[in-house]
Amino acid sequence: MTDRVQAALVGCGAIAELHRWAIEESGAPIDIVAAVDVDPARAAAMAAATGATAYTSLEDAIASGTFDAVDLMLPHHLHEAITLRCFEAGLHVLLEKPMAPSLDACDRIVAAAAQAATVFMVAENAQYWPEVVTATRLVAEGAIGEVVTARACAFIPPLADFYGGEDPWRFDPVQAGGGLAIDTCSHWLRPLRMLLGEVVEVVGELGHPFPGMRTESLVRSLVRFESGVVASLDALLTSATLAPEVLFRITGSEGEITVEAAGTCTLTTREHRRGLVVGEAAGYLMSYPGEFVDFAAAVLHGTPPAATAAHSLGELRTALALYRSADTRRWENVWE
Ligand SMILES: NC(=O)c1ccc[n+]([C@@H]2O[C@H](COP(=O)([O-])OP(=O)(O)OC[C@H]3O[C@@H](n4cnc5c(N)ncnc54)[C@H](O)[C@@H]3O)[C@@H](O)[C@H]2O)c1
């Protein structure tokens, strides 16, 4: 074991570029030594940006024996097979969310991780979102009294890197396992779980307003937490020009905490009627570096990460319960 993680980036698409940046930005002791993608141009571009060796085959990359960890950034239907192969090879695994589109596949991944006894983390960057971390601290300190309700809103534009091209895999229920509920909503639900505790049940409606997208591009839902608090969780993919938005609004008996798209966390109370910005303005992108600091510490020092891989099943199970709810038109239990 060296004092730096030797890592392969597997899947050199849209999120890989953000991961490359975040690894550098975080200063985490991680060397990117292999760039793997079935698309030779993508593997080559990532290799050129990092000094890594490019591979178009994961098997060839594993055979090189040059890395002890992989960062898997692949379409959802590939998560299970490739994660299992990496555990079989004795590698540490950072896997992009969702762990897999079905709970059966997740069970098999968790079992393989236990057998490999290497580090397994699911890359839920929202766990490290600076304004959310600040808001969570404020709630815990009682800054707004007792939490009464909360609203989370993920209205997003179709960025070309993620939604561009001819019929992207995200539009296909087979490859993606679902739309915004299983994908983007995880980054809004994790903060709600940090702020409000564990989720219990969900009810909601789904829609398909985005042209060509066969998975849901509209989510309107209510989520009940163990505390009894009910929060709304909404998401929309839209080409419309979006007005300035509040991403999270947590309302308590004594005031409100808001997280704005501009990268601020604001506390509004009787004492701060015009709103007090708490902490440095950071923004959503600054949620990524923290996951690499955590992953490297887990690999090198055995430090437990901020959240276990199994914890990410809370977001996946909520999405699956929401899909059931859209059919039954009833509240659905997340954990049944
Ligand atoms: N945390 C976040 O904020 C965030 C944001 C976007 C995507 N994601 C997640 O990241 C993952 C990837 O999403 P993306 O938007 O980067 O997708 P993408 O389509 O841009 O990239 C996926 C890449 O995988 C490559 N690939 C496909 N099959 C392969 C194989 N067998 N071996 C190696 N490479 C292969 C493709 O050629 C492509 O370059 C998904 O799990 C997604 O949910 C997370």
The ligand as an SDF file (V2000), in Angstrom:
LIG
                    3D

 44 48  0  0  0  0  0  0  0  0999 V2000
  -23.3770   12.7230   -8.6860 N   0  0  0  0  0  0  0  0  0  0  0  0
  -23.8780   13.4330   -9.6870 C   0  0  0  0  0  0  0  0  0  0  0  0
  -24.1370   14.6060   -9.5500 O   0  0  0  0  0  0  0  0  0  0  0  0
  -24.0690   12.7770  -11.0090 C   0  0  0  0  0  0  0  0  0  0  0  0
  -24.3060   13.5560  -12.1480 C   0  0  0  0  0  0  0  0  0  0  0  0
  -24.4080   12.9130  -13.3740 C   0  0  0  0  0  0  0  0  0  0  0  0
  -24.3010   11.5450  -13.4620 C   0  0  0  0  0  0  0  0  0  0  0  0
  -24.1180   10.8100  -12.3240 N   0  0  0  0  0  0  0  0  0  0  0  0
  -24.0430    9.3350  -12.3970 C   0  0  0  0  0  0  0  0  0  0  0  0
  -22.8430    8.9990  -13.0650 O   0  0  0  0  0  0  0  0  0  0  0  0
  -23.0490    7.8310  -13.8710 C   0  0  0  0  0  0  0  0  0  0  0  0
  -22.6590    8.1460  -15.3010 C   0  0  0  0  0  0  0  0  0  0  0  0
  -23.4260    9.2320  -15.7850 O   0  0  0  0  0  0  0  0  0  0  0  0
  -22.8750   10.2080  -16.9380 P   0  0  0  0  0  0  0  0  0  0  0  0
  -23.8240   11.3360  -17.0090 O   0  0  0  0  0  0  0  0  0  0  0  0
  -21.4290   10.5070  -16.7330 O   0  0  0  0  0  0  0  0  0  0  0  0
  -23.0690    9.2780  -18.2130 O   0  0  0  0  0  0  0  0  0  0  0  0
  -22.3070    9.4060  -19.6200 P   0  0  0  0  0  0  0  0  0  0  0  0
  -23.1400    8.7210  -20.6090 O   0  0  0  0  0  0  0  0  0  0  0  0
  -21.9340   10.8300  -19.8810 O   0  0  0  0  0  0  0  0  0  0  0  0
  -20.9410    8.6010  -19.3700 O   0  0  0  0  0  0  0  0  0  0  0  0
  -20.9150    7.2120  -19.2600 C   0  0  0  0  0  0  0  0  0  0  0  0
  -19.6780    6.7080  -19.9830 C   0  0  0  0  0  0  0  0  0  0  0  0
  -19.5600    5.2960  -19.7960 O   0  0  0  0  0  0  0  0  0  0  0  0
  -19.0260    4.7530  -20.9890 C   0  0  0  0  0  0  0  0  0  0  0  0
  -19.2740    3.3000  -21.0050 N   0  0  0  0  0  0  0  0  0  0  0  0
  -20.4140    2.6590  -21.3600 C   0  0  0  0  0  0  0  0  0  0  0  0
  -20.2340    1.3290  -21.2240 N   0  0  0  0  0  0  0  0  0  0  0  0
  -18.9840    1.1260  -20.7390 C   0  0  0  0  0  0  0  0  0  0  0  0
  -18.2230   -0.0120  -20.3580 C   0  0  0  0  0  0  0  0  0  0  0  0
  -18.7340   -1.2500  -20.4540 N   0  0  0  0  0  0  0  0  0  0  0  0
  -16.9520    0.1670  -19.9150 N   0  0  0  0  0  0  0  0  0  0  0  0
  -16.4330    1.4070  -19.8400 C   0  0  0  0  0  0  0  0  0  0  0  0
  -17.0980    2.5410  -20.1740 N   0  0  0  0  0  0  0  0  0  0  0  0
  -18.3580    2.3970  -20.6120 C   0  0  0  0  0  0  0  0  0  0  0  0
  -19.7170    5.5300  -22.0840 C   0  0  0  0  0  0  0  0  0  0  0  0
  -19.0220    5.4470  -23.3090 O   0  0  0  0  0  0  0  0  0  0  0  0
  -19.6960    6.9330  -21.4950 C   0  0  0  0  0  0  0  0  0  0  0  0
  -18.5470    7.6720  -21.8850 O   0  0  0  0  0  0  0  0  0  0  0  0
  -24.5050    7.4370  -13.6290 C   0  0  0  0  0  0  0  0  0  0  0  0
  -24.5690    6.5230  -12.5700 O   0  0  0  0  0  0  0  0  0  0  0  0
  -25.1660    8.7340  -13.2180 C   0  0  0  0  0  0  0  0  0  0  0  0
  -26.3320    8.5920  -12.4310 O   0  0  0  0  0  0  0  0  0  0  0  0
  -23.9890   11.4040  -11.1170 C   0  0  0  0  0  0  0  0  0  0  0  0
  1  2  1  0
  2  3  2  0
  2  4  1  0
  4  5  1  0
  4 44  2  0
  5  6  2  0
  6  7  1  0
  7  8  2  0
  8  9  1  0
  8 44  1  0
  9 10  1  0
  9 42  1  0
 10 11  1  0
 11 12  1  0
 11 40  1  0
 12 13  1  0
 13 14  1  0
 14 15  2  0
 14 16  1  0
 14 17  1  0
 17 18  1  0
 18 19  2  0
 18 20  1  0
 18 21  1  0
 21 22  1  0
 22 23  1  0
 23 24  1  0
 23 38  1  0
 24 25  1  0
 25 26  1  0
 25 36  1  0
 26 27  1  0
 26 35  1  0
 27 28  2  0
 28 29  1  0
 29 30  1  0
 29 35  2  0
 30 31  1  0
 30 32  2  0
 32 33  1  0
 33 34  2  0
 34 35  1  0
 36 37  1  0
 36 38  1  0
 38 39  1  0
 40 41  1  0
 40 42  1  0
 42 43  1  0
M  CHG  2   8   1  16  -1
M  END
$$$$
